[in-house]
Amino acid sequence: MDKEEKEMLADLIWLQAVIATELIQITENTSSILRKSPPPRTCIEDHRRLREYAVAIAERYRPDSGLKEHLAGHA
């Protein structure tokens, strides 16, 4: 695999992590709107763990991309 292919895969992995974290946030927001209250505490905790895992993956391939800082604003 050449350097360009490695860079492309790193970009795709990072982008998928961004999409995953944003979908988690959309799910929480939609749940809050439909319930007219926050999602259950267990869901929020599960989502936090999933976000952390996605960020860890993204940071492995694109450290200091700003994703971690962006997600801090969702909390």
PQR file with spaces between the fields and no chain letter, atoms N, CA, C, O and H, PARSE charges and radii, in Angstrom:
ATOM       1  N    MET     1       0.863   -1.169    0.000 -0.4000 1.5000
ATOM       2  CA   MET     1       0.000    0.000    0.000 -0.0000 2.0000
ATOM       3  C    MET     1       0.909    1.232    0.000  0.5500 1.7000
ATOM       4  O    MET     1       1.821    1.339    0.820 -0.5500 1.4000
ATOM       5  N    ASP     2       0.654    2.145   -0.915 -0.4000 1.5000
ATOM       6  CA   ASP     2       1.501    3.326   -0.985 -0.0000 2.0000
ATOM       7  C    ASP     2       0.989    4.414   -0.016  0.5500 1.7000
ATOM       8  O    ASP     2      -0.066    4.274    0.603 -0.5500 1.4000
ATOM       9  H    ASP     2      -0.086    2.058   -1.581  0.4000 1.0000
ATOM      10  N    LYS     3       1.761    5.481    0.089 -0.4000 1.5000
ATOM      11  CA   LYS     3       1.455    6.557    1.040 -0.0000 2.0000
ATOM      12  C    LYS     3       0.097    7.200    0.761  0.5500 1.7000
ATOM      13  O    LYS     3      -0.646    7.506    1.694 -0.5500 1.4000
ATOM      14  H    LYS     3       2.617    5.594   -0.414  0.4000 1.0000
ATOM      15  N    GLU     4      -0.224    7.402   -0.488 -0.4000 1.5000
ATOM      16  CA   GLU     4      -1.506    8.028   -0.836 -0.0000 2.0000
ATOM      17  C    GLU     4      -2.688    7.159   -0.385  0.5500 1.7000
ATOM      18  O    GLU     4      -3.682    7.669    0.131 -0.5500 1.4000
ATOM      19  H    GLU     4       0.379    7.153   -1.245  0.4000 1.0000
ATOM      20  N    GLU     5      -2.566    5.861   -0.583 -0.4000 1.5000
ATOM      21  CA   GLU     5      -3.633    4.955   -0.148 -0.0000 2.0000
ATOM      22  C    GLU     5      -3.768    4.945    1.374  0.5500 1.7000
ATOM      23  O    GLU     5      -4.881    4.908    1.899 -0.5500 1.4000
ATOM      24  H    GLU     5      -1.758    5.447   -1.002  0.4000 1.0000
ATOM      25  N    LYS     6      -2.649    4.976    2.076 -0.4000 1.5000
ATOM      26  CA   LYS     6      -2.689    5.030    3.539 -0.0000 2.0000
ATOM      27  C    LYS     6      -3.364    6.312    4.022  0.5500 1.7000
ATOM      28  O    LYS     6      -4.169    6.288    4.952 -0.5500 1.4000
ATOM      29  H    LYS     6      -1.745    5.005    1.649  0.4000 1.0000
ATOM      30  N    GLU     7      -3.029    7.423    3.385 -0.4000 1.5000
ATOM      31  CA   GLU     7      -3.641    8.704    3.746 -0.0000 2.0000
ATOM      32  C    GLU     7      -5.143    8.690    3.475  0.5500 1.7000
ATOM      33  O    GLU     7      -5.930    9.203    4.272 -0.5500 1.4000
ATOM      34  H    GLU     7      -2.375    7.442    2.629  0.4000 1.0000
ATOM      35  N    MET     8      -5.530    8.106    2.358 -0.4000 1.5000
ATOM      36  CA   MET     8      -6.941    8.029    2.016 -0.0000 2.0000
ATOM      37  C    MET     8      -7.699    7.198    3.052  0.5500 1.7000
ATOM      38  O    MET     8      -8.782    7.588    3.485 -0.5500 1.4000
ATOM      39  H    MET     8      -4.891    7.690    1.711  0.4000 1.0000
ATOM      40  N    LEU     9      -7.138    6.059    3.448 -0.4000 1.5000
ATOM      41  CA   LEU     9      -7.783    5.220    4.455 -0.0000 2.0000
ATOM      42  C    LEU     9      -7.865    5.935    5.801  0.5500 1.7000
ATOM      43  O    LEU     9      -8.877    5.840    6.495 -0.5500 1.4000
ATOM      44  H    LEU     9      -6.258    5.742    3.096  0.4000 1.0000
ATOM      45  N    ALA    10      -6.810    6.644    6.168 -0.4000 1.5000
ATOM      46  CA   ALA    10      -6.833    7.407    7.424 -0.0000 2.0000
ATOM      47  C    ALA    10      -7.926    8.467    7.368  0.5500 1.7000
ATOM      48  O    ALA    10      -8.645    8.669    8.347 -0.5500 1.4000
ATOM      49  H    ALA    10      -5.988    6.721    5.605  0.4000 1.0000
ATOM      50  N    ASP    11      -8.054    9.141    6.238 -0.4000 1.5000
ATOM      51  CA   ASP    11      -9.119   10.148    6.085 -0.0000 2.0000
ATOM      52  C    ASP    11     -10.500    9.518    6.207  0.5500 1.7000
ATOM      53  O    ASP    11     -11.379   10.073    6.867 -0.5500 1.4000
ATOM      54  H    ASP    11      -7.470    8.977    5.443  0.4000 1.0000
ATOM      55  N    LEU    12     -10.698    8.369    5.579 -0.4000 1.5000
ATOM      56  CA   LEU    12     -11.992    7.699    5.627 -0.0000 2.0000
ATOM      57  C    LEU    12     -12.327    7.216    7.037  0.5500 1.7000
ATOM      58  O    LEU    12     -13.472    7.330    7.477 -0.5500 1.4000
ATOM      59  H    LEU    12      -9.984    7.918    5.043  0.4000 1.0000
ATOM      60  N    ILE    13     -11.355    6.689    7.732 -0.4000 1.5000
ATOM      61  CA   ILE    13     -11.580    6.251    9.112 -0.0000 2.0000
ATOM      62  C    ILE    13     -11.951    7.439    9.978  0.5500 1.7000
ATOM      63  O    ILE    13     -12.887    7.363   10.774 -0.5500 1.4000
ATOM      64  H    ILE    13     -10.426    6.597    7.375  0.4000 1.0000
ATOM      65  N    TRP    14     -11.223    8.539    9.829 -0.4000 1.5000
ATOM      66  CA   TRP    14     -11.518    9.745   10.607 -0.0000 2.0000
ATOM      67  C    TRP    14     -12.924   10.255   10.289  0.5500 1.7000
ATOM      68  O    TRP    14     -13.691   10.580   11.195 -0.5500 1.4000
ATOM      69  H    TRP    14     -10.463    8.601    9.182  0.4000 1.0000
ATOM      70  N    LEU    15     -13.253   10.321    9.015 -0.4000 1.5000
ATOM      71  CA   LEU    15     -14.568   10.817    8.609 -0.0000 2.0000
ATOM      72  C    LEU    15     -15.686    9.927    9.152  0.5500 1.7000
ATOM      73  O    LEU    15     -16.718   10.440    9.582 -0.5500 1.4000
ATOM      74  H    LEU    15     -12.629   10.057    8.279  0.4000 1.0000
ATOM      75  N    GLN    16     -15.505    8.630    9.141 -0.4000 1.5000
ATOM      76  CA   GLN    16     -16.512    7.720    9.692 -0.0000 2.0000
ATOM      77  C    GLN    16     -16.699    7.956   11.189  0.5500 1.7000
ATOM      78  O    GLN    16     -17.819    7.873   11.694 -0.5500 1.4000
ATOM      79  H    GLN    16     -14.666    8.213    8.791  0.4000 1.0000
ATOM      80  N    ALA    17     -15.616    8.247   11.897 -0.4000 1.5000
ATOM      81  CA   ALA    17     -15.721    8.543   13.330 -0.0000 2.0000
ATOM      82  C    ALA    17     -16.504    9.838   13.545  0.5500 1.7000
ATOM      83  O    ALA    17     -17.309    9.925   14.473 -0.5500 1.4000
ATOM      84  H    ALA    17     -14.707    8.314   11.487  0.4000 1.0000
ATOM      85  N    VAL    18     -16.279   10.835   12.704 -0.4000 1.5000
ATOM      86  CA   VAL    18     -17.039   12.088   12.799 -0.0000 2.0000
ATOM      87  C    VAL    18     -18.528   11.805   12.572  0.5500 1.7000
ATOM      88  O    VAL    18     -19.377   12.261   13.339 -0.5500 1.4000
ATOM      89  H    VAL    18     -15.625   10.764   11.951  0.4000 1.0000
ATOM      90  N    ILE    19     -18.831   11.065   11.533 -0.4000 1.5000
ATOM      91  CA   ILE    19     -20.224   10.735   11.220 -0.0000 2.0000
ATOM      92  C    ILE    19     -20.862    9.975   12.390  0.5500 1.7000
ATOM      93  O    ILE    19     -21.997   10.261   12.772 -0.5500 1.4000
ATOM      94  H    ILE    19     -18.142   10.695   10.910  0.4000 1.0000
ATOM      95  N    ALA    20     -20.149    9.030   12.943 -0.4000 1.5000
ATOM      96  CA   ALA    20     -20.681    8.249   14.063 -0.0000 2.0000
ATOM      97  C    ALA    20     -21.005    9.139   15.252  0.5500 1.7000
ATOM      98  O    ALA    20     -22.076    9.017   15.847 -0.5500 1.4000
ATOM      99  H    ALA    20     -19.227    8.797   12.633  0.4000 1.0000
ATOM     100  N    THR    21     -20.095   10.024   15.597 -0.4000 1.5000
ATOM     101  CA   THR    21     -20.339   10.879   16.771 -0.0000 2.0000
ATOM     102  C    THR    21     -21.494   11.843   16.521  0.5500 1.7000
ATOM     103  O    THR    21     -22.276   12.118   17.431 -0.5500 1.4000
ATOM     104  H    THR    21     -19.225   10.123   15.114  0.4000 1.0000
ATOM     105  N    GLU    22     -21.607   12.349   15.319 -0.4000 1.5000
ATOM     106  CA   GLU    22     -22.715   13.260   15.011 -0.0000 2.0000
ATOM     107  C    GLU    22     -24.052   12.511   15.000  0.5500 1.7000
ATOM     108  O    GLU    22     -25.065   13.058   15.435 -0.5500 1.4000
ATOM     109  H    GLU    22     -20.971   12.125   14.580  0.4000 1.0000
ATOM     110  N    LEU    23     -24.066   11.284   14.517 -0.4000 1.5000
ATOM     111  CA   LEU    23     -25.300   10.492   14.544 -0.0000 2.0000
ATOM     112  C    LEU    23     -25.743   10.197   15.974  0.5500 1.7000
ATOM     113  O    LEU    23     -26.938   10.204   16.270 -0.5500 1.4000
ATOM     114  H    LEU    23     -23.243   10.839   14.164  0.4000 1.0000
ATOM     115  N    ILE    24     -24.790    9.941   16.852 -0.4000 1.5000
ATOM     116  CA   ILE    24     -25.129    9.744   18.262 -0.0000 2.0000
ATOM     117  C    ILE    24     -25.796   10.999   18.808  0.5500 1.7000
ATOM     118  O    ILE    24     -26.799   10.915   19.516 -0.5500 1.4000
ATOM     119  H    ILE    24     -23.820    9.935   16.612  0.4000 1.0000
ATOM     120  N    GLN    25     -25.245   12.154   18.481 -0.4000 1.5000
ATOM     121  CA   GLN    25     -25.821   13.408   18.969 -0.0000 2.0000
ATOM     122  C    GLN    25     -27.216   13.641   18.387  0.5500 1.7000
ATOM     123  O    GLN    25     -28.123   14.067   19.102 -0.5500 1.4000
ATOM     124  H    GLN    25     -24.430   12.222   17.905  0.4000 1.0000
ATOM     125  N    ILE    26     -27.386   13.368   17.115 -0.4000 1.5000
ATOM     126  CA   ILE    26     -28.701   13.516   16.486 -0.0000 2.0000
ATOM     127  C    ILE    26     -29.714   12.600   17.171  0.5500 1.7000
ATOM     128  O    ILE    26     -30.852   13.004   17.414 -0.5500 1.4000
ATOM     129  H    ILE    26     -26.649   13.022   16.534  0.4000 1.0000
ATOM     130  N    THR    27     -29.308   11.373   17.481 -0.4000 1.5000
ATOM     131  CA   THR    27     -30.188   10.429   18.162 -0.0000 2.0000
ATOM     132  C    THR    27     -30.607   10.976   19.529  0.5500 1.7000
ATOM     133  O    THR    27     -31.782   10.917   19.892 -0.5500 1.4000
ATOM     134  H    THR    27     -28.384   11.045   17.283  0.4000 1.0000
ATOM     135  N    GLU    28     -29.648   11.504   20.278 -0.4000 1.5000
ATOM     136  CA   GLU    28     -29.982   12.074   21.589 -0.0000 2.0000
ATOM     137  C    GLU    28     -30.924   13.266   21.446  0.5500 1.7000
ATOM     138  O    GLU    28     -31.902   13.382   22.185 -0.5500 1.4000
ATOM     139  H    GLU    28     -28.694   11.553   19.984  0.4000 1.0000
ATOM     140  N    ASN    29     -30.633   14.138   20.509 -0.4000 1.5000
ATOM     141  CA   ASN    29     -31.481   15.317   20.311 -0.0000 2.0000
ATOM     142  C    ASN    29     -32.894   14.927   19.902  0.5500 1.7000
ATOM     143  O    ASN    29     -33.869   15.481   20.408 -0.5500 1.4000
ATOM     144  H    ASN    29     -29.839   14.044   19.909  0.4000 1.0000
ATOM     145  N    THR    30     -33.002   13.975   18.988 -0.4000 1.5000
ATOM     146  CA   THR    30     -34.322   13.523   18.535 -0.0000 2.0000
ATOM     147  C    THR    30     -35.096   12.882   19.683  0.5500 1.7000
ATOM     148  O    THR    30     -36.292   13.122   19.847 -0.5500 1.4000
ATOM     149  H    THR    30     -32.209   13.525   18.577  0.4000 1.0000
ATOM     150  N    SER    31     -34.414   12.078   20.465 -0.4000 1.5000
ATOM     151  CA   SER    31     -35.048   11.448   21.618 -0.0000 2.0000
ATOM     152  C    SER    31     -35.566   12.506   22.589  0.5500 1.7000
ATOM     153  O    SER    31     -36.682   12.394   23.095 -0.5500 1.4000
ATOM     154  H    SER    31     -33.442   11.883   20.332  0.4000 1.0000
ATOM     155  N    SER    32     -34.766   13.521   22.846 -0.4000 1.5000
ATOM     156  CA   SER    32     -35.185   14.598   23.753 -0.0000 2.0000
ATOM     157  C    SER    32     -36.416   15.325   23.230  0.5500 1.7000
ATOM     158  O    SER    32     -37.330   15.638   23.992 -0.5500 1.4000
ATOM     159  H    SER    32     -33.859   13.612   22.435  0.4000 1.0000
ATOM     160  N    ILE    33     -36.437   15.589   21.940 -0.4000 1.5000
ATOM     161  CA   ILE    33     -37.578   16.290   21.339 -0.0000 2.0000
ATOM     162  C    ILE    33     -38.835   15.437   21.439  0.5500 1.7000
ATOM     163  O    ILE    33     -39.892   15.932   21.834 -0.5500 1.4000
ATOM     164  H    ILE    33     -35.694   15.335   21.320  0.4000 1.0000
ATOM     165  N    LEU    34     -38.729   14.166   21.086 -0.4000 1.5000
ATOM     166  CA   LEU    34     -39.902   13.288   21.106 -0.0000 2.0000
ATOM     167  C    LEU    34     -40.406   13.015   22.526  0.5500 1.7000
ATOM     168  O    LEU    34     -41.613   12.948   22.760 -0.5500 1.4000
ATOM     169  H    LEU    34     -37.871   13.765   20.765  0.4000 1.0000
ATOM     170  N    ARG    35     -39.486   12.861   23.458 -0.4000 1.5000
ATOM     171  CA   ARG    35     -39.861   12.568   24.841 -0.0000 2.0000
ATOM     172  C    ARG    35     -40.255   13.832   25.617  0.5500 1.7000
ATOM     173  O    ARG    35     -40.938   13.769   26.640 -0.5500 1.4000
ATOM     174  H    ARG    35     -38.506   12.915   23.269  0.4000 1.0000
ATOM     175  N    LYS    36     -39.803   14.976   25.100 -0.4000 1.5000
ATOM     176  CA   LYS    36     -39.949   16.246   25.811 -0.0000 2.0000
ATOM     177  C    LYS    36     -39.225   16.200   27.158  0.5500 1.7000
ATOM     178  O    LYS    36     -39.618   16.846   28.129 -0.5500 1.4000
ATOM     179  H    LYS    36     -39.248   15.027   24.270  0.4000 1.0000
ATOM     180  N    SER    37     -38.147   15.406   27.170 -0.4000 1.5000
ATOM     181  CA   SER    37     -37.263   15.296   28.332 -0.0000 2.0000
ATOM     182  C    SER    37     -35.965   14.632   27.853  0.5500 1.7000
ATOM     183  O    SER    37     -35.922   14.056   26.766 -0.5500 1.4000
ATOM     184  H    SER    37     -37.827   14.881   26.381  0.4000 1.0000
ATOM     185  N    PRO    38     -34.930   14.715   28.655 -0.5600 1.5000
ATOM     186  CA   PRO    38     -33.664   14.095   28.233  0.2800 2.0000
ATOM     187  C    PRO    38     -33.803   12.587   28.060  0.5500 1.7000
ATOM     188  O    PRO    38     -34.694   11.971   28.644 -0.5500 1.4000
ATOM     189  N    PRO    39     -32.923   11.994   27.258 -0.5600 1.5000
ATOM     190  CA   PRO    39     -32.925   10.538   27.124  0.2800 2.0000
ATOM     191  C    PRO    39     -32.628    9.896   28.480  0.5500 1.7000
ATOM     192  O    PRO    39     -32.111   10.557   29.381 -0.5500 1.4000
ATOM     193  N    PRO    40     -32.953    8.615   28.624 -0.5600 1.5000
ATOM     194  CA   PRO    40     -32.632    7.927   29.873  0.2800 2.0000
ATOM     195  C    PRO    40     -31.133    8.020   30.187  0.5500 1.7000
ATOM     196  O    PRO    40     -30.295    8.018   29.286 -0.5500 1.4000
ATOM     197  N    ARG    41     -30.824    8.098   31.456 -0.4000 1.5000
ATOM     198  CA   ARG    41     -29.435    8.231   31.911 -0.0000 2.0000
ATOM     199  C    ARG    41     -28.570    7.110   31.353  0.5500 1.7000
ATOM     200  O    ARG    41     -27.417    7.348   30.994 -0.5500 1.4000
ATOM     201  H    ARG    41     -31.505    8.100   32.188  0.4000 1.0000
ATOM     202  N    THR    42     -29.099    5.898   31.274 -0.4000 1.5000
ATOM     203  CA   THR    42     -28.312    4.772   30.758 -0.0000 2.0000
ATOM     204  C    THR    42     -27.930    4.986   29.299  0.5500 1.7000
ATOM     205  O    THR    42     -26.826    4.633   28.887 -0.5500 1.4000
ATOM     206  H    THR    42     -30.035    5.704   31.566  0.4000 1.0000
ATOM     207  N    CYS    43     -28.834    5.560   28.521 -0.4000 1.5000
ATOM     208  CA   CYS    43     -28.528    5.843   27.108 -0.0000 2.0000
ATOM     209  C    CYS    43     -27.442    6.907   26.999  0.5500 1.7000
ATOM     210  O    CYS    43     -26.517    6.783   26.196 -0.5500 1.4000
ATOM     211  H    CYS    43     -29.732    5.847   28.856  0.4000 1.0000
ATOM     212  N    ILE    44     -27.563    7.938   27.802 -0.4000 1.5000
ATOM     213  CA   ILE    44     -26.565    9.010   27.763 -0.0000 2.0000
ATOM     214  C    ILE    44     -25.181    8.448   28.105  0.5500 1.7000
ATOM     215  O    ILE    44     -24.191    8.802   27.464 -0.5500 1.4000
ATOM     216  H    ILE    44     -28.315    8.039   28.453  0.4000 1.0000
ATOM     217  N    GLU    45     -25.115    7.584   29.101 -0.4000 1.5000
ATOM     218  CA   GLU    45     -23.839    6.980   29.485 -0.0000 2.0000
ATOM     219  C    GLU    45     -23.310    6.069   28.377  0.5500 1.7000
ATOM     220  O    GLU    45     -22.117    6.095   28.074 -0.5500 1.4000
ATOM     221  H    GLU    45     -25.919    7.297   29.622  0.4000 1.0000
ATOM     222  N    ASP    46     -24.172    5.276   27.778 -0.4000 1.5000
ATOM     223  CA   ASP    46     -23.752    4.424   26.656 -0.0000 2.0000
ATOM     224  C    ASP    46     -23.243    5.270   25.494  0.5500 1.7000
ATOM     225  O    ASP    46     -22.221    4.944   24.889 -0.5500 1.4000
ATOM     226  H    ASP    46     -25.141    5.254   28.024  0.4000 1.0000
ATOM     227  N    HIS    47     -23.936    6.332   25.187 -0.4000 1.5000
ATOM     228  CA   HIS    47     -23.525    7.216   24.094 -0.0000 2.0000
ATOM     229  C    HIS    47     -22.177    7.874   24.395  0.5500 1.7000
ATOM     230  O    HIS    47     -21.349    8.041   23.499 -0.5500 1.4000
ATOM     231  H    HIS    47     -24.766    6.596   25.678  0.4000 1.0000
ATOM     232  N    ARG    48     -21.963    8.244   25.648 -0.4000 1.5000
ATOM     233  CA   ARG    48     -20.673    8.838   26.026 -0.0000 2.0000
ATOM     234  C    ARG    48     -19.539    7.862   25.750  0.5500 1.7000
ATOM     235  O    ARG    48     -18.503    8.243   25.204 -0.5500 1.4000
ATOM     236  H    ARG    48     -22.635    8.108   26.376  0.4000 1.0000
ATOM     237  N    ARG    49     -19.736    6.603   26.129 -0.4000 1.5000
ATOM     238  CA   ARG    49     -18.700    5.588   25.892 -0.0000 2.0000
ATOM     239  C    ARG    49     -18.471    5.373   24.390  0.5500 1.7000
ATOM     240  O    ARG    49     -17.330    5.252   23.943 -0.5500 1.4000
ATOM     241  H    ARG    49     -20.578    6.294   26.573  0.4000 1.0000
ATOM     242  N    LEU    50     -19.549    5.327   23.628 -0.4000 1.5000
ATOM     243  CA   LEU    50     -19.406    5.165   22.180 -0.0000 2.0000
ATOM     244  C    LEU    50     -18.664    6.338   21.548  0.5500 1.7000
ATOM     245  O    LEU    50     -17.818    6.150   20.673 -0.5500 1.4000
ATOM     246  H    LEU    50     -20.475    5.426   23.991  0.4000 1.0000
ATOM     247  N    ARG    51     -18.987    7.546   21.997 -0.4000 1.5000
ATOM     248  CA   ARG    51     -18.280    8.734   21.495 -0.0000 2.0000
ATOM     249  C    ARG    51     -16.791    8.658   21.809  0.5500 1.7000
ATOM     250  O    ARG    51     -15.949    8.927   20.952 -0.5500 1.4000
ATOM     251  H    ARG    51     -19.673    7.698   22.708  0.4000 1.0000
ATOM     252  N    GLU    52     -16.478    8.288   23.052 -0.4000 1.5000
ATOM     253  CA   GLU    52     -15.068    8.193   23.446 -0.0000 2.0000
ATOM     254  C    GLU    52     -14.322    7.188   22.583  0.5500 1.7000
ATOM     255  O    GLU    52     -13.177    7.423   22.196 -0.5500 1.4000
ATOM     256  H    GLU    52     -17.162    8.069   23.748  0.4000 1.0000
ATOM     257  N    TYR    53     -14.963    6.081   22.285 -0.4000 1.5000
ATOM     258  CA   TYR    53     -14.334    5.056   21.456 -0.0000 2.0000
ATOM     259  C    TYR    53     -14.126    5.572   20.029  0.5500 1.7000
ATOM     260  O    TYR    53     -13.061    5.372   19.444 -0.5500 1.4000
ATOM     261  H    TYR    53     -15.892    5.890   22.599  0.4000 1.0000
ATOM     262  N    ALA    54     -15.130    6.227   19.478 -0.4000 1.5000
ATOM     263  CA   ALA    54     -15.011    6.783   18.125 -0.0000 2.0000
ATOM     264  C    ALA    54     -13.912    7.842   18.068  0.5500 1.7000
ATOM     265  O    ALA    54     -13.146    7.899   17.107 -0.5500 1.4000
ATOM     266  H    ALA    54     -15.995    6.390   19.953  0.4000 1.0000
ATOM     267  N    VAL    55     -13.841    8.673   19.096 -0.4000 1.5000
ATOM     268  CA   VAL    55     -12.787    9.702   19.125 -0.0000 2.0000
ATOM     269  C    VAL    55     -11.411    9.051   19.221  0.5500 1.7000
ATOM     270  O    VAL    55     -10.470    9.498   18.565 -0.5500 1.4000
ATOM     271  H    VAL    55     -14.463    8.627   19.877  0.4000 1.0000
ATOM     272  N    ALA    56     -11.282    8.008   20.025 -0.4000 1.5000
ATOM     273  CA   ALA    56      -9.990    7.312   20.135 -0.0000 2.0000
ATOM     274  C    ALA    56      -9.554    6.772   18.779  0.5500 1.7000
ATOM     275  O    ALA    56      -8.380    6.858   18.417 -0.5500 1.4000
ATOM     276  H    ALA    56     -12.047    7.644   20.558  0.4000 1.0000
ATOM     277  N    ILE    57     -10.500    6.216   18.033 -0.4000 1.5000
ATOM     278  CA   ILE    57     -10.179    5.719   16.691 -0.0000 2.0000
ATOM     279  C    ILE    57      -9.757    6.883   15.797  0.5500 1.7000
ATOM     280  O    ILE    57      -8.739    6.805   15.109 -0.5500 1.4000
ATOM     281  H    ILE    57     -11.453    6.145   18.326  0.4000 1.0000
ATOM     282  N    ALA    58     -10.536    7.953   15.808 -0.4000 1.5000
ATOM     283  CA   ALA    58     -10.224    9.112   14.959 -0.0000 2.0000
ATOM     284  C    ALA    58      -8.863    9.705   15.314  0.5500 1.7000
ATOM     285  O    ALA    58      -8.086   10.057   14.427 -0.5500 1.4000
ATOM     286  H    ALA    58     -11.363    8.016   16.367  0.4000 1.0000
ATOM     287  N    GLU    59      -8.577    9.816   16.603 -0.4000 1.5000
ATOM     288  CA   GLU    59      -7.307   10.410   17.043 -0.0000 2.0000
ATOM     289  C    GLU    59      -6.111    9.553   16.644  0.5500 1.7000
ATOM     290  O    GLU    59      -5.012   10.069   16.439 -0.5500 1.4000
ATOM     291  H    GLU    59      -9.209    9.531   17.324  0.4000 1.0000
ATOM     292  N    ARG    60      -6.325    8.251   16.535 -0.4000 1.5000
ATOM     293  CA   ARG    60      -5.238    7.361   16.124 -0.0000 2.0000
ATOM     294  C    ARG    60      -4.762    7.703   14.710  0.5500 1.7000
ATOM     295  O    ARG    60      -3.577    7.580   14.398 -0.5500 1.4000
ATOM     296  H    ARG    60      -7.218    7.832   16.702  0.4000 1.0000
ATOM     297  N    TYR    61      -5.695    8.133   13.861 -0.4000 1.5000
ATOM     298  CA   TYR    61      -5.364    8.401   12.469 -0.0000 2.0000
ATOM     299  C    TYR    61      -5.229    9.879   12.136  0.5500 1.7000
ATOM     300  O    TYR    61      -4.534   10.239   11.187 -0.5500 1.4000
ATOM     301  H    TYR    61      -6.658    8.234   14.114  0.4000 1.0000
ATOM     302  N    ARG    62      -5.881   10.730   12.900 -0.4000 1.5000
ATOM     303  CA   ARG    62      -5.804   12.175   12.689 -0.0000 2.0000
ATOM     304  C    ARG    62      -5.728   12.876   14.042  0.5500 1.7000
ATOM     305  O    ARG    62      -6.690   13.508   14.478 -0.5500 1.4000
ATOM     306  H    ARG    62      -6.446   10.437   13.672  0.4000 1.0000
ATOM     307  N    PRO    63      -4.557   12.757   14.712 -0.5600 1.5000
ATOM     308  CA   PRO    63      -4.432   13.408   16.022  0.2800 2.0000
ATOM     309  C    PRO    63      -4.608   14.919   15.891  0.5500 1.7000
ATOM     310  O    PRO    63      -4.232   15.523   14.886 -0.5500 1.4000
ATOM     311  N    ASP    64      -5.173   15.498   16.908 -0.4000 1.5000
ATOM     312  CA   ASP    64      -5.360   16.955   16.967 -0.0000 2.0000
ATOM     313  C    ASP    64      -6.207   17.489   15.816  0.5500 1.7000
ATOM     314  O    ASP    64      -5.963   18.587   15.316 -0.5500 1.4000
ATOM     315  H    ASP    64      -5.478   15.007   17.725  0.4000 1.0000
ATOM     316  N    SER    65      -7.202   16.711   15.399 -0.4000 1.5000
ATOM     317  CA   SER    65      -8.076   17.146   14.302 -0.0000 2.0000
ATOM     318  C    SER    65      -9.142   18.136   14.764  0.5500 1.7000
ATOM     319  O    SER    65      -9.780   18.803   13.950 -0.5500 1.4000
ATOM     320  H    SER    65      -7.401   15.819   15.805  0.4000 1.0000
ATOM     321  N    GLY    66      -9.328   18.223   16.087 -0.4000 1.5000
ATOM     322  CA   GLY    66     -10.361   19.107   16.622 -0.0000 2.0000
ATOM     323  C    GLY    66     -11.651   18.393   16.951  0.5500 1.7000
ATOM     324  O    GLY    66     -12.566   19.006   17.500 -0.5500 1.4000
ATOM     325  H    GLY    66      -8.810   17.681   16.749  0.4000 1.0000
ATOM     326  N    LEU    67     -11.754   17.109   16.630 -0.4000 1.5000
ATOM     327  CA   LEU    67     -12.982   16.375   16.896 -0.0000 2.0000
ATOM     328  C    LEU    67     -13.266   16.302   18.394  0.5500 1.7000
ATOM     329  O    LEU    67     -14.399   16.516   18.825 -0.5500 1.4000
ATOM     330  H    LEU    67     -11.011   16.611   16.184  0.4000 1.0000
ATOM     331  N    LYS    68     -12.251   16.002   19.177 -0.4000 1.5000
ATOM     332  CA   LYS    68     -12.428   15.887   20.631 -0.0000 2.0000
ATOM     333  C    LYS    68     -12.955   17.203   21.214  0.5500 1.7000
ATOM     334  O    LYS    68     -13.858   17.206   22.050 -0.5500 1.4000
ATOM     335  H    LYS    68     -11.331   15.828   18.828  0.4000 1.0000
ATOM     336  N    GLU    69     -12.381   18.307   20.763 -0.4000 1.5000
ATOM     337  CA   GLU    69     -12.808   19.620   21.246 -0.0000 2.0000
ATOM     338  C    GLU    69     -14.246   19.933   20.807  0.5500 1.7000
ATOM     339  O    GLU    69     -15.030   20.497   21.570 -0.5500 1.4000
ATOM     340  H    GLU    69     -11.647   18.304   20.084  0.4000 1.0000
ATOM     341  N    HIS    70     -14.567   19.566   19.600 -0.4000 1.5000
ATOM     342  CA   HIS    70     -15.925   19.779   19.107 -0.0000 2.0000
ATOM     343  C    HIS    70     -16.942   19.019   19.958  0.5500 1.7000
ATOM     344  O    HIS    70     -17.985   19.555   20.332 -0.5500 1.4000
ATOM     345  H    HIS    70     -13.930   19.108   18.980  0.4000 1.0000
ATOM     346  N    LEU    71     -16.618   17.775   20.251 -0.4000 1.5000
ATOM     347  CA   LEU    71     -17.551   16.952   21.020 -0.0000 2.0000
ATOM     348  C    LEU    71     -17.698   17.433   22.462  0.5500 1.7000
ATOM     349  O    LEU    71     -18.729   17.193   23.090 -0.5500 1.4000
ATOM     350  H    LEU    71     -15.770   17.340   19.947  0.4000 1.0000
ATOM     351  N    ALA    72     -16.697   18.097   22.980 -0.4000 1.5000
ATOM     352  CA   ALA    72     -16.816   18.654   24.341 -0.0000 2.0000
ATOM     353  C    ALA    72     -17.967   19.645   24.396  0.5500 1.7000
ATOM     354  O    ALA    72     -18.585   19.812   25.448 -0.5500 1.4000
ATOM     355  H    ALA    72     -15.859   18.291   22.470  0.4000 1.0000
ATOM     356  N    GLY    73     -18.266   20.303   23.287 -0.4000 1.5000
ATOM     357  CA   GLY    73     -19.369   21.242   23.219 -0.0000 2.0000
ATOM     358  C    GLY    73     -20.735   20.565   23.224  0.5500 1.7000
ATOM     359  O    GLY    73     -21.743   21.208   23.517 -0.5500 1.4000
ATOM     360  H    GLY    73     -17.764   20.168   22.433  0.4000 1.0000
ATOM     361  N    HIS    74     -20.778   19.263   22.901 -0.4000 1.5000
ATOM     362  CA   HIS    74     -22.042   18.523   22.914 -0.0000 2.0000
ATOM     363  C    HIS    74     -22.453   18.103   24.311  0.5500 1.7000
ATOM     364  O    HIS    74     -23.626   17.837   24.571 -0.5500 1.4000
ATOM     365  H    HIS    74     -19.959   18.741   22.664  0.4000 1.0000
ATOM     366  N    ALA    75     -21.490   18.044   25.198 -0.4000 1.5000
ATOM     367  CA   ALA    75     -21.763   17.512   26.543 -0.0000 2.0000
ATOM     368  C    ALA    75     -22.647   18.437   27.352  0.5500 1.7000
ATOM     369  O    ALA    75     -22.969   18.135   28.501 -0.5500 1.4000
ATOM     370  H    ALA    75     -20.537   18.260   24.987  0.4000 1.0000
